Amino acid sequence: MKLSLSIPPDCKYKDKLIEKLDYRELVTFMQNKKEPVHRWFYYKEGYSPALVLDLIEKFNLNSPILDPFCGTGTTLLACRQKNIDSIGFDITPLAVFVSRVKLEDGYDFDMLHEEILRVTNLKYEKPKISWNSDIINLKQAFSSYAYNDVCFFKQKIMEIRDDKIRNFIMMGLLSILGQASYAIKDGGVVRIKRVQKKHVPPVRLLLKRQLKHMFKELKEREKTGAKAEVHTGDARSLELNDNSVSGIITSPPYLNNVDYTKIYTIELSLLEDNVRNLKEIRKSTLRSHIGAVYEAESAENKIPENIREILDKFSKPEIPAIVRGYFEDMYLSMAEMHRVLKDGGYAFIVVGNACFPEVTIDVDTTLAQIGEETGFKLEEIWVANVRWADVYKIKKERPVRESIVILRK
């Protein structure tokens, strides 16, 4: 059964909503599983590099392109493939780390290969470090053998002096944690499901295999002269000059009450030793989930009256408080996008609408309205997918869209 675009009759943008269901897979991570380098780290919230390449071609985009929510670097890698300079920001250290390793150049391949062989063939010894998460019990998420192996390999990897090689091998370790554990990423949470007969491959075997694939793809990667920068930074306050980027392709966290730092708590906790730091990172993220706190009063003071009028419609008892906070933060982010984008430049924002127990929130048209209020012109909203929110206690009253909001300065 084909779902309609689910457009309310009073929607002011109904003529701008264009069905583009051939983009359904492009707004997901599905294709990345087959793409060299992109598949080094499974990040299910990402979109396909084919989407970025398509937008570059269709809209004749050129250097530099910005992704203020760069995740694991899909936009930047695709831009490099087209020989276009790019710059990315993300607030989470895991995303920044993965992006940087994917984009790193200038390896001594002989030295890297030798170090991979040395580390993966080291004789096991009891590790001197431990590993903790404030979200799940890691000693339950892993067998005792796997837990100790992960700690052992992290300890040995951190002793590597060459930064590039150390980060490359650490990336390999991070990427196999899911396969080595009993943890399952289930929607917005991580669950531990210990099945007695489930065969979990040894950490050493998984690491050897992953690094072998990564090394092969690294050597075969086509080189271009394009520059790609990745920075730890907040999309609500970008450290960029006015009118400094030619285009923007990005996907902010969806308004789905999912805390991405919790979903990736296993990987993030291995990378970030300090639990207090993890809690601070969680609070500083975009207010798309309950745990995020970003100077709410300060943000409110920055919201102009015309934007407050848009947000007032979300001040109802049946609408969760995070909805208003999300759009306040998205206003700050979109105002920054407008500031740094050159005149005539395009901004493409991949978003999903939100479904809560009592109400469906049209994120795409709300961002279009906020975009217009911040100075953009709305070109179109491409509807890439329409689906029911298959979540417990959510009524199937109105399907939700996944869209690409196209704005122009």
N, C-alpha and C positions, 0 to 999 in steps of 0.2 A: 504494500500500500504506500503510495507516494504521499508524503506529508506536504502540506502547504507551507508557504514561507512564514505563516503565523504572524501576519501584519495586522495590528489593531486598526479598525476603520478610521480612527482619528489621528493616525500617525502622520506627522507632517513630512516624513521622508519616504512615504510609500512608493513614490515615483523614482526614488534613488536606490531602492533595494532591488538588486539584479540577481537573478538565479544563476549561479556558477557552480553547479554541482560536480562538474568535472574537476574542480579544485578540492574535492572532498579529502582525498588522500594527501594532497599537498600541504594541508594545514595540520597534519599529524606527523609523528616521528616514524611512521611505518617504513617509508622508503629509505630512511637513514640506516636501517639495519643492514642494508645491502651496499651502502656507500663506503668505500675506503676512507679511513681517517674519521669520518663522521660517526662510524659505528664503534669507535674505540670506547665510548662510554654511553650506556643506555640512559637516555634522558627523555622520558615519555612525554614531557610537556613541550618538547620542541616541535618545529615544523620542518618540512623538507627543503633541502638546498634547491630542488627543482622549482620551488615557489619563488625563491630569491632570483634565480636565473631567469625565470619567466617575467618577473616584474622589471628586471633590468632591461630585458629585450623590448618588452611592450612599451615601456615608458622612457626608453633611451636614457637611462640613468648613468651618471658618471661620478668620478671621485670628488670628495670622499663621501662614503655612505656611513651613516650612524645607526647603531643598534643600542639604545639606552637600557634595554633589558636583554643583554646578549646571551644569557644562558650558557650553553656549552659551545657557542661560537659558530652556529650554522650560517648565519648571515655573513660573518667575516670570512669563513672558508669559501663560501660561494662567490663572494666578491673577489677574493684572490684568484679564483679560477677564471674570472672574467677580466683579470688584470686591472681591477678597480681598488683603490685605496679604501680602507675602512677603519672604523674605530668603534669599540664596544665598551660598555660599562655594565657591571652587575654588582649588586650589594652583597652577594654571598661568596665567600672565599672558595667554596668548592667549584662553582661555575667559572670563576675567574681562573682558577688553577687549571681546570680541564681545557678551557679555551686557549690558554697560553701554551700548554703542551701541544695541543693539536696544531697550533700555528707556528711553533718554534722551528727555526731554521739553523743552518750552520753546524750541524753535528759532525763529529769525527766518527764516521760509520764503523771503522775498525775498532776504535776504542769502545764505542757503544756496544758493539757485538760481543766483544771480550767481556765487558762488565755484565752484560745480561747472562752470559754463560757462567761467569764466576758466581754471581749472586744466586742464581737458581740452582746451582750445584753445591752450595755451601752445606757443610754438615750441620745438622740441627744441634742447637744447644739451648738450654733454658733461657728464655729472654729476660732481660733486666727491666723491661718496661711493661706497663699494663695499659689497658684500653677500656674506656668507660663512656657511656652515653647517659644523658639525663632523661631519655625517652624510653628506651627498652633495656632489658638485661641482656647484655651481649654474651654472657656466659651461658644463657639459655638459647640465644639465637644461633650459636655455633656449638659444634661438638668441642670437647676440651682439646682435642688434637688440632682442630681447625683454628680455634681461638689462639692457642699458643703459637701455631705456625704463622698466623697473621702478625702477631706481636714480634716474633723472631725476624720475619722478613722486613717489617717496618724498621726495626732497630738496625739491621744491616744496611738497608737502603739509605737511612739517614746518615750513615757513616761515609757515603760516597761524596767525594770532594767536588766533582764537577757538577754544577747546578743543573745543566741541561740533562745530563745522563741520570742524575738522581731523580729529577722530576719525571722523566720519561718512565723509569722503572716503577716509581711510586704510582704513576697513572695506571700502569698495568695492574698493580696490586689493588687499587681502588675499584677498577672495573670488574674484578672477578669476585668481589665480596658477596654479591647477591647469589651467585652460583655456589659459593662455598658455605652458605648458611641455610638455616631453616626459616629465614625471614621472607615474607611475601609483601610486596607493595600492593595494598588492596584499597583502591580509591584514594582517600586522603589519610590513610593510616598504614602503619607497618605492623603486620601480625606475625607471630611466631607459630609455625605449624610443624611440629616435630612428628614426622611419620617414621615409625620404626624401620620399615623396609625401604624407606627412601635412600637411594644411593647418592651421597654427596661426594663428588670427586675431591681428592686431596688438594690442598692449597698449592703445593709445589707444582703439581701437574697442571692445574689451571693457569698458574702464573707463567710457567714455561710456554704453554700453548698461546696464551694471549700476547706475550711479548714477542713471540715468533711472528705472529700475524702483524702486529703493530710495526715491527722492524721492517718486514717485507713491504708493507704499504708506505712506510716512510721513505724507503729508498726509491720506490716507484712513483712517488708523488711528483706531478709535473710542477716545475718551478716557473714562477712569473716574477716580474719586478714590482708587483703591488705590495704596498705596506699595509700591515694590519696591527693595530694596537688594542690591547685589552687592559682596562683599568678597574680597580675596585672603586665603585662610585655609585651615587644615588641619582636616579633619573629625575628626582624632584629638585635637584640642584646640581646641574651638570657643570663640570669644570671645562667649559668650552667657550670660545669667543662668539659674539653675535655673528650671524650670517656666515658660519664657517663650514657647514656641511651642505652637500648638494642633494641628498636624499636621506630618508629614514625608513628602515624596514625593521619592524619589531613586533614582539608579542608580550605584553605585560602579563603578570600573573592573572589568571582568571578569577572572577568574583565567585568562588565556589567554596569558600571557607576551608580551603586546603592550605596547610602550612607546609611549604615545600622543604623547609629546613628539617621538618619532622620526617617527611617521606624519605629523605636522604640522610637521616641521622646516622646510619651506619658508616657511610662514606665520609660524611662531614666530621664525625667524631674521631675518625682515624686521622684525618688531615689536621684537625684543630684539637690540640691536646687539652685546652682549658675549657671545662664545662661552663664556667662563668662567661667566657667569650661566646659560647654557643647561645646562651640565653640572651645576651646583648644583641647578637646578630638577629635572633628571632624577633626581638622587639623592634628592630630598626627596619624590617622589611615593609613593603607596601601593605597597607591595611586591607588585605583581601581575606584575612583570617583573624580570629579572635585574639591570638597571642601577640599580634603586632601593635606596637604603641609608638607613634612617631610624633611626639610633641603636638598632640591633637589641638590644644588651644592655640599654639603658634600657627599651625596650619589653617585653623579657622580664621585667624586674623588676616591671613593673606588672601582669603577668598573674597572677590569683589561682589557687589550686590547682585549683579545680573546672574552670576553663577549660583549665588545662594538661592535665588528664586527657582533655579532648576533643581537644586538639591532639596528644597523644601518639600517636594512631592514624595520624598523618601522618609519623611518624618511621620510615619504612621506606626501604630502598635504592631501590626502584622509584619512589618519590614525590619529585619535585623539591623542593629546599630552599625554593623560593619559596612553596610551598603553606602551610607552617607560618607563614612570615613574613606572608603575605597574611591568614591568619585571626587572627594576633596583631594586625595593624593593624585588621582589621575588628572585633575585640573592642573595641579602644580607641575606634573610631568609634561602635560601637553603644552602648557605655557612655555616651558623650557624648550621643548621641541620646536615650537614656533620661533623662539628667540634665536636658536642656533642655526635654523634652516635658512638657506639663501632664498631670495625672492624667486618665485616660480618653481621652487622645489616641491617634490611630493613627499608625503608621509603615509606609510602603509602600516596600519595597526591591526594585527590579527587578534580577535577577541571571541569569547564565547558568552552567550547570554546566560543568566543565572536563574536557577530554579530553587526556591525555598518552599517549605511546607505550605505556606499560605499565599505565595505570590511568585510570579515570574518577572524578572527584571530584564528589560531590553538594554543590555550594556552597549550594543553597537550603535543604536540610535541616540542613546544618551551621550556617548562619546562624540558622536557627530555633532550634537548640539553644543557640547562644551567646546569642541574644536572650532565651531563657527564663532562662539563667543570669545575665543582666544585669538581670533584673527585669521583662521584658516577658511578656505572655501571648500565645502563638501563636494567632491566630484561624484562618487558613487559608493554604495555599500554592496560589496559582492558577497552573496550568501553561498558559502561553500558547503554547508551541511545543515540539515534540519533533522532533529532527533528528539525522542522522548528522554527526559531525565529519569533513568532507571535507578532510582535511589529510594531506599526505605522511607516511608511516610510522605513521599512527594506525590501529590496528585497529578494524574495525567490529564491536566486541564488544557494546557497549551504547549505545543512543542517548542524547543529552544533552538535558536540559530547559532551557528558558528560562522563568523563573517570576517571580511577584510574591509576595514574602513579606510577609504582613500581620500586623503585631504591634500589641498594644495595651498601654498602660501602666495 
